Amino acid sequence: MSSAASKPLVVLKFGGSSVGTPAHFRNVIDTVTWTAESARVVTVVSALSMVTRQLSNALENFVARPDDPAGRAMVQELLDALRERHTTHAEALLSSDAQEAYGARLDDQLAELRDTFGRIAAEGFSPAGRDAVLSTGEQLAVPMVTLALRDRGHVAPFCDATALLHTDASFGAAAVDRDATAEAVRRWYAGLASHALPVLAGYIGRAPDGRTTTLGFEGSDYTASLLAALLNATCLTRFTDVDGLYTADPGTNPDVERLERLSMEQAFAMTESGHLGMHPKTLRPLAEAGVPMQVRSIRNPRAAGTLIVPKGVEEVHPLPPIEAA
């Protein structure tokens, strides 16, 4: 067995704030690279911060006036804004060759988005059409992360989450077919080189008829937890823009304390009360598989955050490794 194949596996999940600025984005690439020194890594990323909301707002406004010239102008404004945001990111982060490769993928994805708006104008609004629009953000973010890793000399295959996450046709809040997804994910992962650093979109899946679905608000967390559970990962590490979970909102209460460790049962209670800010199904696969979760900060990715530990798990080896302050 090769040394790479014998390493523990970790799923790293980066939210929109983690890839939302070039500075944070560089931290993402640094973190994946550093983690790969001691572990096999599967990376799950969200859309750049605010992009999904931008898509949702544009769609809502467009549906109100699909045949109006103002509606068509709104679509063009959206496409131009997405192109500018992602191109600016790419120029700050990627080599010239990688920028060219990313530009081609950006062109294709924006052309598909334009076509989606065209179908909505012709056929009317549908939940499936909405999912097709909202999935665009993740599909724009993933190839940029992949190309940035390639620039660092890594083997980073282009991966399609919709080929792995099988769901029903409940567009907007799709239910995952666990058996079909498990088979697809395990077959896909077994076919990767042991040193590969795959990057997958969170939030999206595929209905039985091939159309793209979304898993609901904060669905990228659920994608990451499913992958961690199905691949029997050592842990799932979720990076945000804060350094863990707190007793209250640190933005409004200066006397809060960071929680160093929670049981999965405590975390379930916090999720139900809305204090974790995660998809409500995120913790269940981890609890069932006995996979711990870390919540850490992309601003200081080597620091300890909050550890969430399933019942029966005593010893946890944080990945990436935590460095002493």
C-alpha positions as CSV (number, residue, x, y, z in Angstrom):
1,M,0.0,0.0,0.0
2,S,1.4,3.4,-0.9
3,S,2.0,6.0,1.8
4,A,-0.7,8.2,0.4
5,A,-3.3,5.4,0.4
6,S,-2.6,4.6,4.0
7,K,-3.2,8.2,5.2
8,P,-6.4,9.0,7.1
9,L,-9.2,10.7,5.2
10,V,-10.7,14.1,6.0
11,V,-13.5,16.0,4.3
12,L,-12.9,19.7,4.3
13,K,-15.9,22.0,3.8
14,F,-15.4,25.6,2.9
15,G,-18.5,28.0,3.0
16,G,-19.1,31.0,0.8
17,S,-17.2,33.3,3.2
18,S,-14.2,31.1,2.9
19,V,-14.0,31.5,-0.9
20,G,-15.6,35.0,-1.0
21,T,-12.4,37.0,-1.2
22,P,-9.1,36.3,-2.9
23,A,-7.3,36.5,0.5
24,H,-9.6,33.9,2.1
25,F,-9.5,31.8,-1.1
26,R,-5.7,31.6,-0.8
27,N,-6.1,30.3,2.7
28,V,-8.4,27.6,1.3
29,I,-5.7,26.4,-1.1
30,D,-3.0,26.7,1.5
31,T,-5.2,24.7,4.0
32,V,-6.0,21.9,1.5
33,T,-2.3,21.7,0.5
34,W,-1.1,21.6,4.1
35,T,-3.7,19.1,5.1
36,A,-2.7,16.8,2.2
37,E,0.7,16.4,3.8
38,S,-0.8,14.2,6.5
39,A,-4.2,13.1,5.1
40,R,-6.2,12.2,2.0
41,V,-8.5,15.2,1.4
42,V,-11.9,15.5,-0.2
43,T,-12.9,19.2,-0.5
44,V,-16.5,20.5,-0.6
45,V,-17.0,24.1,-1.5
46,S,-20.0,26.5,-1.6
47,A,-20.6,29.4,-4.0
48,L,-18.7,32.6,-3.5
49,S,-20.3,34.6,-0.7
50,M,-23.7,36.2,-1.7
51,V,-23.7,34.7,-5.2
52,T,-26.6,32.3,-4.4
53,R,-28.6,35.2,-3.0
54,Q,-27.8,37.2,-6.0
55,L,-29.1,34.5,-8.3
56,S,-32.2,34.1,-6.2
57,N,-33.0,37.8,-6.2
58,A,-32.4,38.0,-10.0
59,L,-34.7,35.1,-10.6
60,E,-37.5,36.5,-8.4
61,N,-37.3,39.8,-10.3
62,F,-37.2,38.1,-13.7
63,V,-40.2,35.9,-13.1
64,A,-42.3,39.0,-12.5
65,R,-41.5,40.3,-16.0
66,P,-40.0,37.6,-18.2
67,D,-41.2,39.2,-21.5
68,D,-40.4,42.7,-20.5
69,P,-37.2,44.2,-21.9
70,A,-36.3,45.2,-18.4
71,G,-36.4,41.5,-17.5
72,R,-34.0,40.6,-20.3
73,A,-31.7,43.5,-19.3
74,M,-31.7,42.2,-15.7
75,V,-30.5,38.8,-16.9
76,Q,-27.7,40.5,-18.8
77,E,-26.7,42.5,-15.7
78,L,-26.6,39.3,-13.7
79,L,-24.4,37.6,-16.2
80,D,-22.1,40.6,-16.4
81,A,-21.8,40.8,-12.6
82,L,-21.1,37.1,-12.2
83,R,-18.5,37.3,-15.0
84,E,-16.8,40.3,-13.4
85,R,-16.8,38.8,-9.9
86,H,-15.4,35.4,-10.9
87,T,-12.9,36.8,-13.4
88,T,-11.5,39.2,-10.8
89,H,-11.1,36.2,-8.4
90,A,-9.4,34.2,-11.1
91,E,-7.0,37.0,-12.1
92,A,-5.9,37.3,-8.5
93,L,-5.5,33.6,-7.9
94,L,-4.7,31.7,-11.0
95,S,-1.8,31.4,-13.4
96,S,-2.3,32.6,-17.0
97,D,-2.9,29.1,-18.3
98,A,-5.4,28.4,-15.5
99,Q,-7.2,31.7,-16.1
100,E,-7.7,30.7,-19.7
101,A,-9.0,27.3,-18.7
102,Y,-11.3,28.8,-16.1
103,G,-12.5,31.4,-18.6
104,A,-13.7,28.7,-20.9
105,R,-15.7,27.0,-18.1
106,L,-17.1,30.4,-17.0
107,D,-18.3,31.0,-20.5
108,D,-20.0,27.6,-20.7
109,Q,-21.7,28.0,-17.3
110,L,-23.0,31.5,-18.0
111,A,-24.3,30.4,-21.4
112,E,-26.1,27.6,-19.7
113,L,-27.5,30.1,-17.1
114,R,-28.7,32.3,-19.9
115,D,-30.4,29.3,-21.6
116,T,-32.1,28.5,-18.3
117,F,-33.6,32.0,-18.1
118,G,-34.7,31.6,-21.7
119,R,-36.6,28.4,-20.8
120,I,-38.2,30.0,-17.8
121,A,-39.4,32.8,-20.0
122,A,-40.9,30.3,-22.5
123,E,-42.3,27.8,-20.1
124,G,-42.9,29.7,-16.9
125,F,-41.4,29.4,-13.5
126,S,-40.9,26.0,-11.9
127,P,-39.0,24.7,-8.9
128,A,-36.8,22.8,-11.2
129,G,-35.9,26.0,-13.1
130,R,-35.1,27.7,-9.8
131,D,-32.7,24.9,-8.8
132,A,-31.1,25.1,-12.2
133,V,-30.4,28.8,-11.6
134,L,-29.4,28.5,-8.0
135,S,-26.9,25.7,-8.7
136,T,-24.8,28.0,-10.8
137,G,-22.8,29.5,-7.9
138,E,-21.3,26.2,-6.8
139,Q,-20.6,25.2,-10.4
140,L,-18.6,28.4,-10.9
141,A,-16.6,28.0,-7.7
142,V,-15.5,24.4,-7.9
143,P,-13.4,24.6,-11.1
144,M,-11.6,27.7,-9.7
145,V,-10.5,25.8,-6.6
146,T,-9.5,22.8,-8.8
147,L,-7.4,24.9,-11.1
148,A,-5.8,26.7,-8.1
149,L,-4.7,23.3,-6.7
150,R,-3.4,22.3,-10.1
151,D,-1.3,25.5,-10.1
152,R,0.3,24.3,-6.9
153,G,1.3,21.1,-8.7
154,H,-1.4,18.8,-7.2
155,V,-3.4,16.2,-9.1
156,A,-6.9,17.7,-8.9
157,P,-9.5,16.1,-11.1
158,F,-12.6,18.0,-12.3
159,C,-15.5,16.4,-10.4
160,D,-19.3,16.6,-10.9
161,A,-21.3,16.4,-7.6
162,T,-24.5,15.8,-9.6
163,A,-23.1,12.5,-10.8
164,L,-22.7,11.4,-7.1
165,L,-25.5,12.9,-5.1
166,H,-28.7,11.1,-6.2
167,T,-31.9,12.7,-5.0
168,D,-35.6,12.6,-5.5
169,A,-37.4,15.3,-7.5
170,S,-38.3,17.5,-4.6
171,F,-36.7,20.6,-6.1
172,G,-35.5,23.1,-3.6
173,A,-35.3,20.6,-0.7
174,A,-34.3,17.3,-2.4
175,A,-34.1,14.1,-0.4
176,V,-30.9,12.1,-0.9
177,D,-31.2,8.5,-2.1
178,R,-28.7,7.2,0.4
179,D,-28.2,3.8,-1.3
180,A,-27.6,5.1,-4.8
181,T,-25.5,7.9,-3.5
182,A,-23.3,5.5,-1.4
183,E,-22.7,3.3,-4.4
184,A,-21.8,6.2,-6.6
185,V,-19.6,8.0,-4.1
186,R,-17.6,4.8,-3.1
187,R,-17.1,3.8,-6.7
188,W,-16.0,7.3,-7.6
189,Y,-13.6,7.5,-4.7
190,A,-12.1,4.1,-5.3
191,G,-11.2,5.2,-8.9
192,L,-9.2,8.2,-7.8
193,A,-5.4,8.2,-7.4
194,S,-4.5,8.0,-3.8
195,H,-2.7,11.4,-4.0
196,A,-5.6,13.1,-5.8
197,L,-7.3,16.2,-4.3
198,P,-10.9,16.1,-5.5
199,V,-13.1,19.1,-5.2
200,L,-16.9,18.8,-5.2
201,A,-19.7,21.3,-5.1
202,G,-21.9,21.2,-2.1
203,Y,-25.7,21.9,-2.1
204,I,-26.5,20.2,-5.4
205,G,-27.6,16.8,-6.7
206,R,-29.4,15.1,-9.5
207,A,-33.0,13.9,-9.8
208,P,-33.8,10.6,-11.4
209,D,-34.6,12.3,-14.7
210,G,-31.1,14.0,-14.7
211,R,-32.2,17.5,-13.7
212,T,-30.2,19.3,-11.1
213,T,-31.6,19.6,-7.6
214,T,-30.6,21.5,-4.5
215,L,-30.6,20.2,-1.0
216,G,-32.0,23.4,0.7
217,F,-30.4,26.2,2.7
218,E,-26.9,25.5,3.8
219,G,-27.0,22.2,1.8
220,S,-23.3,22.2,1.3
221,D,-22.8,21.2,5.0
222,Y,-25.1,18.2,4.3
223,T,-23.2,17.2,1.2
224,A,-20.0,17.3,3.2
225,S,-21.4,15.2,6.1
226,L,-22.8,12.6,3.7
227,L,-19.4,12.3,2.0
228,A,-17.6,12.0,5.3
229,A,-20.0,9.3,6.5
230,L,-20.0,7.3,3.3
231,L,-16.2,7.3,3.0
232,N,-15.7,6.6,6.7
233,A,-13.6,9.8,7.1
234,T,-11.5,10.4,10.2
235,C,-13.4,13.7,10.6
236,L,-15.3,16.5,8.8
237,T,-13.7,19.9,9.2
238,R,-16.0,22.8,8.4
239,F,-14.3,26.2,7.9
240,T,-16.3,29.4,8.4
241,D,-15.3,33.0,9.1
242,V,-15.4,32.5,12.9
243,D,-13.2,30.3,15.0
244,G,-15.8,27.9,16.3
245,L,-19.1,27.8,18.1
246,Y,-19.9,30.2,21.0
247,T,-22.2,30.4,23.9
248,A,-23.9,33.4,22.1
249,D,-23.4,35.6,19.1
250,P,-19.9,37.0,19.4
251,G,-20.8,39.8,17.1
252,T,-23.3,41.2,19.6
253,N,-22.1,39.9,22.9
254,P,-18.5,40.7,24.0
255,D,-18.8,38.3,27.0
256,V,-19.3,35.1,25.0
257,E,-17.0,32.1,25.3
258,R,-15.9,29.7,22.6
259,L,-17.1,26.2,23.1
260,E,-14.1,23.8,22.8
261,R,-16.0,20.6,22.7
262,L,-19.6,19.5,22.3
263,S,-21.3,16.1,22.3
264,M,-23.3,15.3,19.2
265,E,-26.5,15.4,21.3
266,Q,-25.7,19.0,22.4
267,A,-25.0,19.9,18.8
268,F,-28.4,18.5,17.7
269,A,-30.1,20.7,20.3
270,M,-28.2,23.7,19.0
271,T,-29.2,22.9,15.4
272,E,-32.8,22.6,16.3
273,S,-32.7,26.0,17.9
274,G,-31.0,27.4,14.8
275,H,-27.7,28.3,16.7
276,L,-25.4,26.2,14.5
277,G,-26.4,27.7,11.1
278,M,-26.2,24.4,9.4
279,H,-28.5,22.3,7.3
280,P,-30.8,20.4,9.7
281,K,-29.7,17.1,8.3
282,T,-26.0,17.7,8.6
283,L,-25.3,16.0,11.9
284,R,-27.3,12.8,11.4
285,P,-24.9,11.0,8.9
286,L,-22.0,11.9,11.2
287,A,-23.8,10.6,14.3
288,E,-24.7,7.3,12.5
289,A,-21.2,6.8,11.2
290,G,-19.3,8.0,14.3
291,V,-17.5,10.7,12.5
292,P,-16.6,13.8,14.5
293,M,-16.8,17.4,13.1
294,Q,-14.6,20.4,13.7
295,V,-15.7,24.0,13.2
296,R,-12.7,26.2,12.5
297,S,-11.9,29.6,11.0
298,I,-10.6,30.2,7.6
299,R,-9.0,33.4,9.0
300,N,-6.8,31.3,11.2
301,P,-7.1,27.7,9.9
302,R,-4.3,26.2,12.0
303,A,-6.0,27.2,15.3
304,A,-8.4,25.0,17.3
305,G,-12.1,25.7,16.9
306,T,-15.0,23.7,18.3
307,L,-15.0,19.9,18.2
308,I,-18.4,18.0,17.9
309,V,-18.0,14.4,19.0
310,P,-20.4,11.5,18.4
311,K,-21.4,9.1,21.2
312,G,-18.8,6.4,21.7
313,V,-16.0,8.3,20.1
314,E,-13.3,9.0,22.7
315,E,-10.1,9.9,20.9
316,V,-10.2,12.5,18.0
317,H,-7.3,13.3,15.8
318,P,-8.0,16.8,14.3
319,L,-7.3,17.3,10.6
320,P,-5.7,19.5,9.6
321,P,-3.5,19.3,12.6
322,I,-3.9,22.1,15.2
323,E,-0.9,24.2,15.9
324,A,-0.2,25.6,19.4
325,A,-0.8,29.3,19.7
